């Protein structure tokens, strides 16, 4: 059984004038442990797909199953619980709180957890070490480089140990060298067993993916697996 299964997903945006079809009867099955890249031209439905996958935007039609859970069959409260337990989000804009340190930013998703503060702090320190930022835990976002801020954002997504990471253009604002460092980190996390679905417009990221889906006009235009050793060749 696929870990993530989208069944006949449609998303329509209606106005007085017309109806825009962002996703058109999209079918997608993703296995646990996959590093999936979602690509396509502007307006193809990439971000809409990620938003719906994240339980943030109800599809017009269709069903989404994650670990056999019907995401939009849940109440709003249960869906919020689902997001906390199952999903980690990484965004292009980092979305870090500017007046909190790297450590405090990473601890934020643990705020609702019933666990001692010392344990929350220790877990955040451990995950910052996992992304190579043990030496920057006390720094504010404006004291960090773009790549370091992205690593903090990744650590924040990982701190709850979610089975699924959703990443929206995480290298979009980074230079080429830093983008490769971040993609290397995502690939390392994937090789450790993390399931990742990443939306990107950057074709240079394609060799990192186990599988690449290209969207066009809200539907899958192509679906291909990565050739063996492609990442090593890319690096």
C-alpha positions as CSV (number, residue, x, y, z in Angstrom):
1,X,0.0,0.0,0.0
2,X,1.4,3.5,-0.9
3,X,2.3,5.7,2.0
4,X,0.8,8.7,0.2
5,X,-2.1,8.2,-2.2
6,X,-3.9,10.9,-4.1
7,X,-7.1,9.7,-5.8
8,X,-8.7,11.8,-8.5
9,X,-7.7,15.1,-6.9
10,X,-9.4,18.1,-8.3
11,X,-9.0,21.7,-7.2
12,X,-11.1,24.5,-8.7
13,X,-10.9,28.2,-8.0
14,X,-14.1,29.9,-8.9
15,X,-14.9,33.6,-9.4
16,X,-17.8,35.5,-10.8
17,X,-16.2,35.4,-14.2
18,X,-14.8,31.9,-14.6
19,X,-13.4,28.8,-13.0
20,X,-9.6,28.0,-12.9
21,X,-8.8,24.3,-12.7
22,X,-5.6,24.1,-10.7
23,X,-5.6,20.3,-10.4
24,X,-7.4,18.0,-12.8
25,X,-8.2,14.4,-11.6
26,X,-4.7,13.9,-10.4
27,X,-3.6,10.4,-9.4
28,X,-0.4,9.9,-7.5
29,X,0.9,7.1,-5.3
30,X,4.2,7.6,-3.3
31,X,6.0,4.8,-1.4
32,X,7.5,5.3,2.0
33,X,11.1,6.3,1.9
34,X,10.8,8.0,-1.5
35,X,12.4,11.3,-2.4
36,X,9.9,12.7,-4.9
37,X,10.4,15.9,-6.9
38,X,7.4,17.7,-8.3
39,X,8.3,20.0,-11.2
40,X,6.5,21.9,-13.9
41,X,6.0,25.4,-15.3
42,X,4.5,28.3,-13.4
43,X,0.8,27.7,-12.9
44,X,1.0,23.9,-13.4
45,X,-0.4,23.2,-10.0
46,X,2.8,22.4,-8.0
47,X,2.2,24.6,-5.0
48,X,-1.6,23.8,-4.9
49,X,-0.6,20.1,-4.8
50,X,1.7,20.7,-1.9
51,X,-0.8,22.8,0.0
52,X,-3.5,20.1,-0.4
53,X,-1.0,17.4,0.6
54,X,-0.2,19.4,3.7
55,X,-3.8,19.4,4.9
56,X,-4.1,23.1,4.4
57,X,-6.5,23.4,1.4
58,X,-9.5,21.2,0.9
59,X,-9.6,19.7,-2.6
60,X,-12.7,20.3,-4.7
61,X,-13.0,16.5,-5.4
62,X,-11.0,13.4,-4.6
63,X,-9.4,11.8,-1.6
64,X,-5.9,11.9,0.0
65,X,-4.6,9.1,2.1
66,X,-1.5,9.3,4.2
67,X,-0.6,6.1,6.0
68,X,-4.1,5.0,5.2
69,X,-5.5,8.1,6.9
70,X,-8.2,10.0,4.9
71,X,-6.8,13.5,5.5
72,X,-9.9,15.5,4.5
73,X,-12.2,13.0,6.2
74,X,-10.8,14.3,9.5
75,X,-12.4,17.1,11.5
76,X,-10.4,20.4,11.5
77,X,-9.1,19.7,14.9
78,X,-8.0,16.1,14.0
79,X,-6.5,17.4,10.8
80,X,-4.4,19.9,12.8
81,X,-3.2,16.9,15.0
82,X,-2.4,15.0,11.8
83,X,-0.2,17.9,10.5
84,X,1.7,18.0,13.8
85,X,2.3,14.3,14.0
86,X,2.8,13.4,10.3
87,X,4.2,16.4,8.5
88,X,7.2,18.7,8.5
89,X,7.2,21.8,6.3
90,X,10.2,23.5,4.7
91,X,9.6,26.7,2.8
92,X,11.7,28.9,0.5
93,X,11.3,31.9,2.8
94,X,12.6,30.0,5.8
95,X,9.7,31.5,8.0
96,X,12.0,31.8,11.0
97,X,10.9,34.0,14.0
98,X,13.5,36.9,13.8
99,X,13.8,37.5,17.6
100,X,14.2,33.8,18.5
101,X,17.5,31.9,18.3
102,X,18.1,29.0,16.1
103,X,17.5,26.7,19.1
104,X,14.2,28.5,20.0
105,X,13.0,28.4,16.4
106,X,13.5,24.7,16.2
107,X,11.8,24.1,19.6
108,X,8.6,25.8,18.4
109,X,6.8,22.7,17.0
110,X,7.4,21.1,20.4
111,X,5.4,23.8,22.3
112,X,2.3,21.6,22.4
113,X,4.1,18.5,23.4
114,X,3.7,17.3,27.0
115,X,7.4,16.8,27.8
116,X,9.9,18.6,30.0
117,X,11.5,21.8,28.6
118,X,14.9,20.3,29.1
119,X,13.9,17.3,26.9
120,X,12.6,19.6,24.3
121,X,15.8,21.6,24.3
122,X,17.9,18.5,24.1
123,X,15.9,17.2,21.1
124,X,16.3,20.5,19.3
125,X,20.0,20.6,20.0
126,X,20.3,17.0,18.6
127,X,18.4,17.8,15.4
128,X,20.5,21.0,14.9
129,X,23.6,18.9,15.1
130,X,22.1,16.5,12.6
131,X,21.9,19.4,10.0
132,X,25.4,20.6,10.9
133,X,24.5,23.6,13.1
134,X,25.7,22.6,16.6
135,X,27.9,25.7,16.7
136,X,25.1,28.1,15.8
137,X,22.3,27.2,18.3
138,X,22.4,30.6,20.1
139,X,22.4,32.7,16.9
140,X,19.5,34.8,15.7
141,X,18.3,34.4,12.1
142,X,19.9,37.6,10.9
143,X,23.2,36.3,12.2
144,X,23.0,33.3,10.0
145,X,23.7,32.9,6.2
146,X,20.8,31.9,3.9
147,X,22.0,28.3,3.8
148,X,22.2,28.2,7.6
149,X,18.7,29.7,7.9
150,X,17.5,26.9,5.6
151,X,19.2,24.3,7.7
152,X,17.4,25.7,10.8
153,X,14.1,25.5,8.9
154,X,14.9,21.9,8.0
155,X,15.8,21.1,11.6
156,X,12.4,22.7,12.7
157,X,10.6,20.4,10.3
158,X,12.5,17.3,11.6
159,X,12.2,18.0,15.4
160,X,8.8,16.3,15.7
161,X,10.2,13.2,13.9
162,X,7.4,13.4,11.2
163,X,7.3,10.5,8.7
164,X,6.8,13.0,5.8
165,X,8.6,16.2,4.9
166,X,7.0,18.6,2.4
167,X,9.4,21.1,0.9
168,X,8.3,24.1,-1.2
169,X,11.2,25.5,-3.3
170,X,13.7,25.2,-0.5
171,X,16.7,26.3,-2.6
172,X,14.8,29.0,-4.6
173,X,16.6,31.9,-2.8
174,X,20.0,30.3,-2.4
175,X,23.1,30.5,-4.6
176,X,24.2,27.4,-6.6
177,X,26.8,26.2,-4.1
178,X,24.5,26.6,-1.1
179,X,21.7,25.0,-3.0
180,X,23.8,21.9,-3.6
181,X,24.7,21.7,0.1
182,X,21.0,21.8,1.0
183,X,20.1,19.2,-1.6
184,X,22.9,17.0,-0.3
185,X,21.4,17.3,3.2
186,X,17.9,16.4,1.9
187,X,19.4,13.4,0.1
188,X,21.2,12.3,3.3
189,X,18.0,12.5,5.3
190,X,16.2,10.5,2.6
191,X,18.9,7.8,2.7
192,X,18.3,7.6,6.4
193,X,14.7,6.7,5.7
194,X,12.9,10.1,5.5
195,X,10.1,10.4,3.0
196,X,10.3,13.7,1.2
197,X,8.1,15.4,-1.4
198,X,9.7,18.6,-2.8
199,X,8.3,21.1,-5.2
200,X,11.0,22.9,-7.2
201,X,11.5,24.8,-10.5
202,X,15.2,24.1,-10.5
203,X,16.1,21.4,-13.0
204,X,19.6,21.0,-11.3
205,X,17.7,19.4,-8.3
206,X,16.3,16.6,-10.5
207,X,19.3,14.2,-10.1
208,X,18.7,14.1,-6.4
209,X,15.2,12.7,-6.6
210,X,14.4,9.0,-6.7
211,X,11.4,9.9,-8.8
212,X,10.3,13.1,-10.6
213,X,6.8,14.0,-11.5
214,X,6.2,16.9,-13.9
215,X,2.9,18.7,-13.8
216,X,1.3,20.5,-16.7
217,X,-2.2,22.1,-16.5
218,X,-2.9,20.5,-13.2
219,X,-2.2,16.9,-14.4
220,X,0.8,14.6,-14.5
221,X,2.7,15.2,-17.8
222,X,5.6,12.7,-17.0
223,X,6.6,10.4,-14.2
224,X,10.2,9.0,-14.2
225,X,12.6,7.3,-11.9
226,X,16.2,8.5,-11.3
227,X,19.0,6.7,-13.1
228,X,21.4,4.9,-10.7
229,X,24.3,7.0,-9.4
230,X,22.9,10.2,-10.9
231,X,23.5,12.1,-7.7
232,X,27.1,11.1,-7.6
233,X,27.6,12.2,-11.2
234,X,25.8,15.5,-10.5
235,X,28.1,16.3,-7.6
